[in-house]
């Protein structure tokens, strides 16, 4: 079964920061929570709340459900609650790349760009499965800090990893991806 990761976008904010949900195992409320988190338009945390309230989740699934609920909370503008879920996940496992990426998105939404950058970089250090997403978000944070040179460098790095990554292509002008030779 897949271990991680689906690209999603914050529907309520522009420019959108890319997010990642975390796969859970089995046909449970935790799985429904994962499905909601990977749906770019879902905002309800109902399934996640039910999974956590019912208990009986493995440690891994509880942490994944917290991360997935945090994605949904970010998307619905409940950023402080999202931060609490990402912090909880990181207290349980300080090397969770997806939790760093998504907590970075919370900081980004709060305009705490230096903290967002630190978390995006941590997600890369801890082996984020889709590094292009972190590099794209790094570009967004540099752009928000009014540093277009670093922003473009980050978008180009995202495109070196994934030449077809549409959001990064758009940010550098929609032209072809950098030469991979």
N, C-alpha and C positions, 0 to 999 in steps of 0.2 A: 504494500500500500504506500502511496506517496507519503513522504515524511514532512514536507513543508510547502508553504509558499504559493500564494496566488497574488498577482498584482491587482491592486485596487486603487481607486482614486477617491479623494475627499470630495464628495458631491457638493458640499455646501461652500467650498472655498475655492478661489481662483487666485493665483495659479495653484493647482492641486499638487499636493505632495503624494508621492507614491507610497503605498502601504503594503504590508504583507500579513496575511492571516496564517495560522498554524493548524495543520491537520490534526484531528483527533481520531481515535480508533473506535470503530463500531457504530451502530445505528442508534445513537442516543441523542439527548438534548444537546450534548456537547458537539455532536456532528452537525446538528441543525444550526447551532451557533456558528460553527465554522462556515457552513453554507451561506449564512446571512452575512458574515464578515467578508466573504469573497464576492458578494453581490454588490456592485458599485453603488446601488441605489438604496440598499437596505439601511435602516437607522435603528430599528427596534432591537432592544437587548433582551426581549422576552425569553427567547430560547436559552440564551446564556445565563440569565438570572435563574431560570428553572433548573438548568443543569447544576449550577452552583448550590442552589437551595436544597435540591434533592440529595446532594452529597453522593458518596459512593464512587466518585471519580478516582481514577489513578492519579498519582502526583503529576504525571506528565499531562494528562488530560485536563486536570484542574488548572495548571499553569497555561496550557494552550487556550483554554476557555477564557481565562483572564485576559490574555493577549487579544483574542478575538473580540471579546466584549469591549476592550479598550479601543479597537479599531472602530467599532460601531459608535461608541461614545464620542470619539473624535469627530466622526462623520456627522453626528447630531449636535455638535457644538458643546458637548458636556466634557470639556477638556480637562478640568480638574479631576473629575471622576476617572477619566481615561488614564491620567497620570498615576492615580492611585493603583489602578490595575497593572500598569506596566512596572511600577515600583515594586509591587508585590511579586510579580513574576521574576524580577531581577534579584529580589531578596532570596528567592528560592533557588535561583540559578543565575549567577552573575555573568555567565558567558552566553546568554541567549541573544543571538544576533538580531532576531526579529523583534524582540522586546526593545532593544536599543533603537532600531530603526523607527519603530512606531512611537516610542517615547520622544524621539527626536522630532517626529511630526507634531506631537503635542506642544513641544517647546516652540516649534516653528509657528504654530497657530497662535501662540501667545506672544509672538514676536521676540522670543528669547533666542535669537539666532546663533549666538556663540554656543549656548548649551545644545541647540539642535545640531550644530556642526560636530560638537564633541561626541554626541550619541551616534550620528551617522558614521563617523570615523570608527567608533567602537564596534558598530555593526560589521564593518569591513574587517576589523582586527579579529573578530570572533567568527569569521567565515560565512557571512551572509550568502545564501545560495544564489541570489540574483544581485550581484554587486552593481549592475547597471542601475538598479533602483536607488541604491544609496548614493551613487555618483550623481544621478539626476537630482536627488534631494539636496545634495551638497551644492549643486549649481543653483538651485532655487534659493538656498540660504545666502549664498554669496550675492546673488542678484538682489535679494531683499536688503543686503548690507551695502548696496550700491557699489559693488565690485564686479563690473562686467567682465573683466579679464579672467579672474578666478572662476566666475560662473561659466564662461565659455569653455575653459579648460576642463571643468568638471563634466559639462555636457559632452565634450569630445571624448573624455574617458569613458563615459557611459556608452557612447557609440562604438568605441573600440571593442567593448565587451559584447554589445548587442547592436550591430549595425542597423537593425530594423526597428529600433526603439523609437516609436513615433513621437512621444512627447519631447525627447531630446533632439530629434531631427527638427522638430518645429522650433525649438529654442535657438538652434543655430541657423535658422533661416530656411529650413525645409529642403536644403540641398542634399546631395548624396552623402552618405556616411564617409568618414575619413578613410583614406587608403589603408588597407590592412597589410600591405607588403612590407 
